Amino acid sequence: MTSPTNHSAPRLSEVARHLVIPSGIVTTGWPAVEKKLRRMGVTFDSWQVGASRLILGKREDETFAATIGGVFLSIPRQVGKTYMVSSLVFALCLLIPNLTVVWTAHLLKTAGQTLRVWRNISKRKYVRPFVTQIRVGSGDWKVIFANGSTITLSARESDQGRGESEVDLVIFDEAQILSDKGVDALVPTANASKQVAGALVIYMGTPPKPTDGSEVFTRNRVAALSGSADDMLYIEFSADPKTDPKEWPAGYVDFAAVASANPSYPIHTPKVSILRMARQLSRESLRREGLGIWDVDGALAPSEIDWAKWDALGHTAAPLDGRVAYAVRFSADGSRVALAAALRPAVGVPHVELIAVRDMAAGTGWLVTWLTARWRNCSRITVDGKAGAGALVNALRAAKIPERIIHTPTVDEVIAAHAMTAEAIRSAVLTHSSQKQLDDAVRGAGRRTIGTAGGWGWKPLSPDVDVIPLDAVTLALHAVTTGKSGAGRTGGDGRRATVI
């Protein structure tokens, strides 16, 4: 029978840019799994063998060395991480009776691709007698083994896996899009694992975009690289962080950079696959997903705002009564405009909502119409942004909106607005409605310097990010907080104060 290892491929230590190994490993469960893979006809490259040895590494008391901190794999597309982990999981299920596995992906499509891998394995002559059923139904994908082991497979939005009470192995595929809520739903189920080696949680993905809900993946990468965690395994494949595909000539691909991040190239990942990815992905996405390069090497969180705190303040309907203010923010290049509202109730904390974000190709007539219909019930309309503020203010005046309502902020007021919003989030004295455009802006917002006295505003940390929704909300909060008291109150007739 052929060897399950392809020794011509590079070893793990030769290809990993970052390799953080949990302390205390004295043995590994790999030899038994290797024998099972051999019977299954599954072949691993040398780096996959090295990674598998560490994933199954055990301490002197026979528990998994990474059972507490977890296993984190930051590996580009087209390398073979899913093949490795899915084969490993299947072999463990054949080897260990009554093993309970939950595998989740962000997208149903990704989960389906993994299921196809297991289906193909289960058709092999040696494996076929040991697989009782592969169940595919609405919200119920499961591989059932004759020895009582099971793999439950789902997309995270389906909430599948929550019903499992004793999970031995949890795999978070596409872990770059994984929030603390997603982890909270499944990791506690591993506490009841009866496996003597302990439960194991594996996170695998590519470097996240600023708009991805990546706090779990990012936070643990930082812990690993800082040396502050000796109970986790972290493996990262990536090209030199200085590599920038945006500087490559049109149609050109630096295959040396690809090879440094992808040990499967060119044997398992042919040149045409790399060219296809380079053609169809943006240069920013190619840098992350094709070359494995993180946007901010070693930074704790790309956003200036603590996402967990922001998210905890969300999913809240606007109060029915209170003082209302609106804010309009034009992008620096004049291509986009955002409209937001803030409401300050008589009792409770202010609430903010994004109303709309539109391209300036549509003009500002819709803004004039919208605000003209509502100015009598608001305390202030703030308009900011050199690219369009002057013209809009003139149009609002022409629409007979009083001067006392229209406000163009000073630089000091803009600075104060940003500091106020940041503090409101930190102190949990703000609510919002958890809108995607606004949430994306929060996830990808950094600081830009304003003036020379320490002032700052929001800036996008990536070309993928549009922060003007957050700018508009920031100015609306400032407007409702500092506007004239008593003006612009809604009626007490139960109507929503904001209209989206």
C-alpha positions in Angstrom: 0.0 0.0 0.0 1.3 3.5 -0.8 2.7 5.7 1.9 0.3 8.3 3.2 3.0 11.0 3.1 4.4 12.9 0.1 7.9 13.6 1.3 8.8 15.7 -1.8 6.7 18.6 -0.4 8.2 21.0 2.1 8.0 20.4 5.8 5.9 22.5 8.0 8.8 24.3 9.6 10.1 25.2 6.1 6.9 26.9 4.9 5.2 28.4 8.0 5.9 32.1 8.5 4.6 31.8 12.0 4.5 28.6 14.0 3.5 28.8 17.6 3.4 25.4 19.4 1.7 24.7 22.7 4.0 23.8 25.6 4.4 20.4 27.1 3.9 18.1 24.1 5.5 14.7 24.8 3.5 12.5 22.4 0.9 12.7 19.7 -2.2 10.8 18.5 -0.9 11.0 14.9 0.6 7.5 14.5 -2.8 5.8 14.9 -4.5 8.3 12.6 -1.7 7.8 10.1 -2.5 4.1 9.9 -6.1 4.8 9.4 -5.4 7.3 6.6 -3.2 4.7 5.0 -6.1 2.3 4.9 -8.4 5.0 3.6 -6.0 5.7 0.7 -5.5 9.3 1.8 -2.1 10.9 1.1 -0.7 13.9 3.0 2.1 16.2 2.1 5.0 16.6 4.6 3.7 19.9 5.9 0.2 18.4 6.5 1.9 15.6 8.5 3.7 18.1 10.6 0.6 20.1 11.2 -1.4 17.0 12.1 1.2 15.8 14.6 0.9 19.1 16.4 -2.9 19.3 16.2 -3.0 15.9 17.9 -0.1 16.7 20.2 -0.6 15.5 23.8 0.8 16.4 27.2 2.2 14.0 29.7 -1.4 13.5 31.2 -2.6 12.4 27.7 -4.8 15.5 27.1 -4.5 17.4 23.9 -1.9 20.2 24.3 -4.2 22.7 22.5 -7.4 21.6 24.3 -7.6 24.9 26.2 -6.3 27.5 23.7 -7.4 25.8 20.5 -5.9 25.3 17.1 -5.7 28.2 14.7 -4.8 27.8 11.0 -4.3 31.0 8.9 -3.6 29.5 5.5 -4.4 30.9 2.0 -6.9 29.5 -0.4 -5.9 26.6 -2.7 -3.3 25.1 -0.2 -5.1 22.1 1.2 -6.1 23.0 4.7 -9.7 21.8 4.3 -8.5 18.6 2.7 -6.2 18.0 5.6 -8.6 18.8 8.5 -11.6 17.0 6.9 -9.5 13.9 6.3 -8.1 14.1 9.8 -11.7 14.4 11.3 -13.0 11.5 9.2 -10.1 9.2 10.3 -10.7 10.1 14.0 -14.3 9.2 13.6 -13.4 5.8 12.2 -10.8 5.4 15.0 -12.7 6.6 18.1 -16.2 5.2 18.8 -19.0 7.7 19.7 -16.9 10.7 18.7 -19.2 13.7 18.3 -18.0 16.3 15.8 -19.6 19.7 14.8 -18.2 21.4 11.7 -19.5 24.8 10.8 -18.7 27.2 7.9 -19.9 30.7 7.3 -21.5 29.8 4.0 -23.7 26.9 3.1 -21.7 26.5 -0.2 -18.5 25.9 1.8 -20.2 23.4 4.1 -21.5 21.6 1.0 -18.0 21.3 -0.5 -16.7 19.7 2.7 -19.6 17.2 2.6 -18.6 16.2 -0.9 -15.1 15.4 0.3 -16.6 13.0 3.0 -19.0 11.4 0.5 -16.1 10.6 -1.8 -14.1 9.1 1.0 -17.0 7.1 2.2 -17.4 5.4 -1.2 -13.9 3.8 -1.0 -13.8 0.1 -0.5 -12.2 0.1 2.9 -14.4 2.9 4.3 -17.8 1.9 3.0 -18.7 -0.7 5.6 -18.0 1.8 8.5 -20.3 4.6 7.3 -23.9 3.9 8.1 -25.5 7.0 6.5 -24.8 10.4 5.0 -28.0 12.4 5.8 -28.7 15.5 3.7 -31.8 17.4 4.5 -33.1 20.8 5.3 -30.9 22.0 8.1 -29.7 18.4 8.9 -26.4 17.3 7.3 -24.8 14.5 9.1 -22.3 11.7 8.6 -23.2 8.7 10.8 -20.6 6.0 11.5 -21.3 2.4 12.5 -19.3 2.8 15.7 -21.6 5.6 16.9 -19.4 8.5 15.8 -21.2 11.4 14.0 -20.2 14.6 12.1 -22.8 17.4 12.0 -22.2 19.9 9.3 -23.9 23.2 8.8 -23.6 26.9 7.9 -23.4 29.1 11.0 -26.6 31.1 10.1 -28.7 27.9 10.5 -27.7 27.6 14.2 -27.2 23.8 13.7 -25.0 22.2 16.3 -26.6 24.1 19.2 -28.6 21.0 20.1 -25.5 18.9 20.6 -24.7 18.6 24.3 -21.5 16.6 24.4 -19.2 17.7 21.5 -15.7 16.3 21.3 -14.4 18.2 18.2 -15.6 21.6 16.9 -14.3 22.9 13.6 -14.9 26.5 12.6 -14.2 26.8 8.8 -14.0 30.3 7.4 -13.0 31.4 10.8 -12.1 34.9 9.5 -15.8 35.5 9.6 -16.6 34.4 13.1 -17.9 36.6 15.9 -17.8 35.9 19.6 -21.5 35.1 19.4 -20.7 32.2 17.0 -18.1 30.8 19.4 -20.4 31.3 22.4 -23.0 29.1 20.7 -20.8 26.1 20.2 -17.6 26.0 22.4 -19.5 25.5 25.7 -20.8 22.2 24.2 -17.3 20.9 24.2 -17.1 21.2 28.0 -19.1 18.0 28.4 -16.7 15.9 26.2 -16.0 12.5 27.6 -12.9 11.9 25.5 -9.9 11.2 27.7 -7.7 13.5 25.6 -10.2 16.4 26.0 -12.2 18.3 23.5 -10.5 20.1 20.6 -11.6 23.3 18.8 -10.0 24.1 15.4 -10.3 27.4 13.7 -9.2 27.7 10.1 -9.4 30.5 7.6 -7.7 33.2 5.6 -6.7 36.8 6.8 -9.9 38.8 7.3 -11.1 41.9 5.5 -11.7 44.9 7.8 -15.5 44.3 7.4 -15.4 40.7 8.4 -16.5 39.8 11.9 -13.1 38.5 12.8 -12.6 39.4 16.4 -12.0 35.7 17.5 -9.5 34.9 14.7 -7.7 38.3 15.1 -7.5 38.3 18.9 -6.0 34.8 19.1 -3.5 35.5 16.4 -2.3 38.4 18.5 -2.1 36.2 21.6 -0.1 33.6 19.7 2.4 36.1 18.1 2.8 38.0 21.4 4.0 34.9 23.2 1.3 35.3 25.8 -0.4 31.9 25.1 1.3 28.6 25.6 -1.8 26.5 25.3 -2.7 27.0 21.6 -1.4 26.0 18.3 -1.1 28.7 15.7 0.1 28.0 12.1 0.3 30.7 9.5 1.3 30.5 5.8 1.9 33.9 4.2 4.1 35.7 1.7 6.4 38.6 2.8 4.1 41.3 4.3 5.8 43.8 2.0 4.4 42.0 -1.0 1.7 44.2 -2.7 -0.2 42.8 -5.7 -1.4 46.3 -6.4 2.1 47.1 -7.6 2.2 44.2 -10.0 1.8 45.0 -13.7 -1.5 44.1 -15.3 -1.7 40.3 -15.9 1.4 39.7 -13.9 1.7 37.3 -10.9 4.7 36.9 -8.7 4.9 33.2 -8.5 7.8 33.3 -6.1 5.6 35.1 -3.7 2.8 32.5 -4.3 5.3 29.6 -3.6 6.4 31.2 -0.3 2.8 31.1 0.9 1.5 28.0 -0.8 3.5 24.7 -0.4 0.9 23.0 -2.7 2.0 25.1 -5.6 2.7 23.9 -8.3 2.1 20.2 -7.6 -1.4 20.2 -6.2 -2.3 23.8 -7.0 -1.5 24.3 -10.7 -0.5 27.6 -12.2 -3.8 28.0 -13.9 -5.6 28.0 -10.5 -3.4 30.8 -9.3 -4.0 32.8 -12.5 -7.7 32.3 -12.2 -7.7 33.6 -8.6 -5.5 36.6 -9.6 -7.9 37.4 -12.4 -11.1 37.2 -10.5 -10.2 38.6 -7.1 -9.4 42.2 -6.3 -5.8 43.0 -5.5 -6.6 43.5 -1.9 -8.4 40.1 -1.7 -5.6 38.4 -3.6 -3.1 39.7 -1.0 -5.2 38.2 1.8 -6.7 35.1 0.3 -4.1 34.1 -2.2 -0.9 35.2 -0.3 -2.1 34.9 3.3 -1.0 38.4 4.3 -2.8 40.1 7.1 -3.7 43.8 6.7 -2.1 44.9 10.0 0.7 42.5 11.0 0.4 41.9 14.7 -2.3 44.5 15.5 -5.0 43.5 18.0 -8.0 44.8 16.1 -8.1 46.8 12.9 -11.0 48.9 14.1 -10.7 51.9 16.5 -14.0 50.8 18.0 -14.3 47.7 20.3 -16.6 45.6 18.1 -17.9 43.5 21.0 -19.1 46.6 22.8 -20.6 48.1 19.7 -22.4 44.9 18.9 -23.8 44.6 22.4 -25.4 48.0 22.0 -27.1 47.0 18.7 -30.4 45.4 17.6 -32.4 48.1 19.4 -35.5 49.9 18.1 -35.6 53.7 18.3 -37.5 55.1 21.3 -40.9 56.4 20.4 -40.4 59.9 21.8 -37.5 62.3 22.2 -35.4 65.0 20.7 -34.3 64.3 17.1 -31.4 65.5 15.0 -30.1 64.7 11.6 -26.7 64.8 10.0 -25.5 64.7 6.4 -21.9 63.8 5.7 -20.2 64.0 2.2 -17.2 61.8 1.4 -13.9 63.6 0.9 -13.9 62.9 -2.8 -17.5 64.0 -3.2 -18.6 60.6 -4.6 -20.8 59.5 -1.7 -23.2 61.1 0.9 -24.7 59.6 4.0 -27.7 60.6 6.1 -28.1 59.6 9.7 -30.4 60.3 12.6 -30.1 60.4 16.4 -32.8 60.5 19.0 -32.4 61.5 22.6 -35.3 60.4 24.8 -36.4 62.1 28.0 -35.3 59.0 29.9 -32.5 56.7 28.7 -29.6 56.9 26.4 -29.4 58.3 22.8 -30.2 56.1 19.8 -28.5 56.4 16.4 -29.5 55.1 13.0 -28.2 55.3 9.5 -30.9 56.4 7.1 -29.3 56.1 3.7 -26.0 56.1 1.8 -26.1 57.1 -1.9 -23.8 57.9 -4.7 -23.6 61.6 -5.6 -24.5 60.7 -9.2 -28.1 60.9 -8.0 -27.5 64.5 -6.7 -28.9 65.9 -3.5 -32.5 66.5 -4.4 -33.6 63.5 -2.4 -31.9 64.9 0.7 -33.7 68.2 0.3 -37.0 66.5 -0.1 -36.5 64.1 2.9 -35.3 66.9 5.2 -37.8 69.4 4.2 -40.6 67.0 5.2 -39.1 66.5 8.6 -37.2 69.6 9.8 -40.2 70.8 12.0 -39.7 67.8 14.3 -35.9 68.1 14.7 -33.6 70.2 16.7 -30.7 70.4 14.2 -29.6 69.4 10.8 -25.8 69.1 10.6 -24.2 69.2 7.2 -20.5 68.4 6.8 -18.0 67.7 4.0 -16.3 70.3 1.7 -17.3 68.4 -1.4 -21.0 69.1 -1.1 -22.0 70.9 2.2 -22.2 74.4 0.8 -24.5 73.5 -2.1 -26.8 71.5 0.1 -27.0 74.2 2.8 -28.0 76.7 0.1 -30.7 74.2 -1.2 -32.0 73.7 2.3 -32.3 77.5 2.8 -34.1 77.8 -0.5 -36.5 75.1 0.8 -37.4 77.5 3.7 -35.7 75.5 6.4 -34.8 78.0 9.1 -31.2 79.0 9.7 -31.5 78.0 13.4 -32.0 74.4 12.3 -29.1 74.1 9.7 -25.7 73.8 11.2 -22.2 73.5 9.6 -19.8 72.2 12.3 -16.4 73.7 13.0 -13.3 71.6 13.1 -13.4 71.6 16.9 -17.0 70.4 16.8 -16.1 67.6 14.5 -13.2 66.5 16.8 -15.6 66.7 19.8 -18.2 64.6 18.0 -15.7 61.8 17.4 -14.5 61.8 21.0 -18.1 61.8 22.2 -19.1 58.8 20.0 -16.0 56.8 21.1 -16.7 57.5 24.7 -20.4 56.7 24.4 -19.6 53.3 23.0 -16.9 52.6 25.6 -19.3 53.6 28.4 -22.4 51.8 26.8 -24.5 55.0 26.8 -25.7 54.6 23.2 -27.9 52.3 21.3 -28.2 51.5 17.5 -30.1 49.3 15.2 -27.3 47.0 13.9 -27.4 48.0 10.2 -24.9 46.2 7.9 -23.5 49.4 6.3 -23.0 51.0 9.6 -21.6 47.8 11.2 -19.1 47.5 8.3 -18.0 51.0 8.8 -17.4 50.4 12.5 -15.4 47.2 11.8 -13.1 49.0 9.4 -12.7 52.4 11.1 -9.3 53.7 12.3 -8.1 57.1 13.3 -7.0 60.0 11.2 -5.3 63.0 12.7 -7.2 66.3 12.6 -5.2 69.4 13.5 -2.1 69.5 15.7 -3.6 69.2 19.2 -4.5 65.5 19.3 -7.8 65.7 17.5 -8.9 62.8 15.3 -11.6 61.5 13.0 -12.5 58.2 11.4 -10.6 56.9 8.5 -11.0 53.6 6.5 -8.3 51.0 7.2 -8.8 49.5 3.8 -10.0 50.5 0.3 -12.9 48.1 1.0 -14.2 50.2 3.8 -16.6 53.2 3.6 -16.6 55.1 6.9 -19.1 57.9 5.9 -22.0 56.0 7.5 -20.1 56.2 10.8 -19.2 59.8 10.2 -22.9 60.7 9.7 -24.0 58.8 12.8 -21.1 60.5 14.8 -22.3 64.0 13.7 -26.0 63.1 14.4 -25.1 62.1 18.0 -23.2 65.3 18.5 -26.1 67.3 17.1 -28.8 65.7 19.2 -26.6 66.1 22.3 -25.5 69.7 21.8 -28.6 71.1 20.0 -31.0 73.4 21.7 -32.9 71.8 24.5 -36.6 71.5 24.0 -36.5 71.9 20.2 -37.6 69.2 17.8 -39.4 66.8 20.1 -41.6 64.2 18.6 -45.2 63.9 19.5 -46.3 61.3 22.1 -48.5 59.5 19.6 -46.4 56.4 19.3 -44.9 57.3 16.0 -41.2 56.3 15.3 -39.0 59.3 15.7 -36.8 58.2 12.8 -37.9 57.0 9.4 -35.6 54.6 7.5 
